[in-house]
Amino acid sequence: RLSPLQEAFRAHHGLQCGFCTPGILMSLDAHLRENPRPTEAELREVLSGHLCRCTGYAPILRAALAAAARLAEAADA
């Protein structure tokens, strides 16, 4: 079973070659556990420590925002 973050990466095409994906997923997972309602600027800061040559970060950011929204909904339920 995929986590909400992994599902969002798949749905928003945040996965390309896979080189950067493990580190990005780990960083975002840790950040979302500490801050389940991040701003786009906060997520950009988290991603700034990673080098992705494939996606230009746009799909990765969309996936992170979608995962954050889903996690926030689950926390409110």
CYANA upper distance limits for C-alpha pairs under 8 A (distance plus 0.5 A):
  2 LEU  CA      6 GLN  CA      6.12
  2 LEU  CA      7 GLU  CA      6.36
  3 SER  CA      7 GLU  CA      6.59
  4 PRO  CA      8 ALA  CA      6.57
  4 PRO  CA     67 ALA  CA      6.13
  4 PRO  CA     70 ARG  CA      7.63
  4 PRO  CA     71 LEU  CA      7.79
  5 LEU  CA      9 PHE  CA      6.75
  5 LEU  CA     25 LEU  CA      7.93
  5 LEU  CA     29 ASP  CA      7.74
  5 LEU  CA     63 ALA  CA      7.72
  5 LEU  CA     64 ALA  CA      7.24
  5 LEU  CA     67 ALA  CA      5.50
  5 LEU  CA     68 ALA  CA      8.41
  6 GLN  CA     10 ARG  CA      6.83
  6 GLN  CA     25 LEU  CA      8.12
  7 GLU  CA     11 ALA  CA      6.61
  7 GLU  CA     67 ALA  CA      8.47
  8 ALA  CA     12 HIS  CA      6.39
  8 ALA  CA     14 GLY  CA      8.37
  8 ALA  CA     63 ALA  CA      5.30
  8 ALA  CA     64 ALA  CA      7.56
  8 ALA  CA     66 ALA  CA      6.75
  8 ALA  CA     67 ALA  CA      6.17
  9 PHE  CA     13 HIS  CA      6.26
  9 PHE  CA     14 GLY  CA      5.05
  9 PHE  CA     15 LEU  CA      6.69
  9 PHE  CA     59 PRO  CA      8.31
  9 PHE  CA     60 ILE  CA      7.20
  9 PHE  CA     63 ALA  CA      5.54
  9 PHE  CA     64 ALA  CA      7.98
 10 ARG  CA     14 GLY  CA      6.84
 10 ARG  CA     15 LEU  CA      7.09
 11 ALA  CA     63 ALA  CA      7.98
 12 HIS  CA     59 PRO  CA      6.22
 12 HIS  CA     60 ILE  CA      7.91
 12 HIS  CA     62 ARG  CA      7.09
 12 HIS  CA     63 ALA  CA      5.90
 13 HIS  CA     59 PRO  CA      6.33
 13 HIS  CA     60 ILE  CA      7.95
 13 HIS  CA     63 ALA  CA      8.28
 14 GLY  CA     55 THR  CA      7.73
 14 GLY  CA     57 TYR  CA      8.34
 14 GLY  CA     59 PRO  CA      5.29
 14 GLY  CA     60 ILE  CA      4.91
 14 GLY  CA     61 LEU  CA      8.46
 14 GLY  CA     62 ARG  CA      8.50
 14 GLY  CA     63 ALA  CA      6.86
 15 LEU  CA     21 THR  CA      7.13
 15 LEU  CA     60 ILE  CA      8.18
 16 GLN  CA     54 CYS  CA      6.72
 16 GLN  CA     55 THR  CA      7.45
 17 CYS  CA     54 CYS  CA      7.52
 18 GLY  CA     22 PRO  CA      7.88
 19 PHE  CA     52 CYS  CA      8.36
 20 CYS  CA     24 ILE  CA      6.72
 20 CYS  CA     50 HIS  CA      7.54
 20 CYS  CA     51 LEU  CA      7.18
 20 CYS  CA     52 CYS  CA      6.36
 21 THR  CA     25 LEU  CA      6.45
 22 PRO  CA     26 MET  CA      6.65
 23 GLY  CA     27 SER  CA      6.61
 23 GLY  CA     50 HIS  CA      8.03
 24 ILE  CA     28 LEU  CA      6.50
 24 ILE  CA     47 LEU  CA      7.42
 24 ILE  CA     50 HIS  CA      7.26
 25 LEU  CA     29 ASP  CA      6.32
 26 MET  CA     30 ALA  CA      6.69
 27 SER  CA     31 HIS  CA      6.67
 27 SER  CA     46 VAL  CA      7.41
 27 SER  CA     47 LEU  CA      8.42
 28 LEU  CA     32 LEU  CA      6.44
 28 LEU  CA     43 LEU  CA      8.25
 28 LEU  CA     46 VAL  CA      7.49
 28 LEU  CA     47 LEU  CA      8.42
 28 LEU  CA     64 ALA  CA      7.75
 29 ASP  CA     33 ARG  CA      6.70
 30 ALA  CA     34 GLU  CA      7.03
 31 HIS  CA     35 ASN  CA      6.33
 31 HIS  CA     36 PRO  CA      8.22
 31 HIS  CA     46 VAL  CA      8.15
 32 LEU  CA     36 PRO  CA      5.15
 32 LEU  CA     37 ARG  CA      7.89
 32 LEU  CA     38 PRO  CA      7.82
 32 LEU  CA     68 ALA  CA      7.21
 36 PRO  CA     68 ALA  CA      6.42
 36 PRO  CA     71 LEU  CA      6.99
 36 PRO  CA     72 ALA  CA      6.33
 37 ARG  CA     68 ALA  CA      6.61
 37 ARG  CA     69 ALA  CA      7.75
 37 ARG  CA     72 ALA  CA      6.78
 38 PRO  CA     42 GLU  CA      6.44
 38 PRO  CA     43 LEU  CA      7.10
 38 PRO  CA     65 LEU  CA      8.49
 38 PRO  CA     68 ALA  CA      7.58
 39 THR  CA     43 LEU  CA      6.92
 40 GLU  CA     44 ARG  CA      6.66
 40 GLU  CA     61 LEU  CA      8.27
 40 GLU  CA     65 LEU  CA      7.69
 41 ALA  CA     45 GLU  CA      6.76
 42 GLU  CA     46 VAL  CA      6.91
 43 LEU  CA     47 LEU  CA      6.70
 43 LEU  CA     61 LEU  CA      7.66
 43 LEU  CA     64 ALA  CA      7.91
 43 LEU  CA     65 LEU  CA      8.50
 44 ARG  CA     48 SER  CA      6.53
 44 ARG  CA     61 LEU  CA      7.83
 45 GLU  CA     49 GLY  CA      8.03
 52 CYS  CA     56 GLY  CA      7.37
 52 CYS  CA     57 TYR  CA      7.57
 55 THR  CA     59 PRO  CA      7.13
 55 THR  CA     60 ILE  CA      7.98
 57 TYR  CA     61 LEU  CA      6.42
 58 ALA  CA     62 ARG  CA      6.72
 59 PRO  CA     63 ALA  CA      6.56
 60 ILE  CA     64 ALA  CA      6.67
 61 LEU  CA     65 LEU  CA      6.66
 62 ARG  CA     66 ALA  CA      6.63
 63 ALA  CA     67 ALA  CA      6.58
 64 ALA  CA     68 ALA  CA      6.58
 65 LEU  CA     69 ALA  CA      6.70
 66 ALA  CA     70 ARG  CA      6.77
 67 ALA  CA     71 LEU  CA      6.58
 68 ALA  CA     72 ALA  CA      6.53
 69 ALA  CA     73 GLU  CA      6.70
 70 ARG  CA     74 ALA  CA      6.79
 71 LEU  CA     75 ALA  CA      6.69
 72 ALA  CA     76 ASP  CA      6.74
 73 GLU  CA     77 ALA  CA      6.78
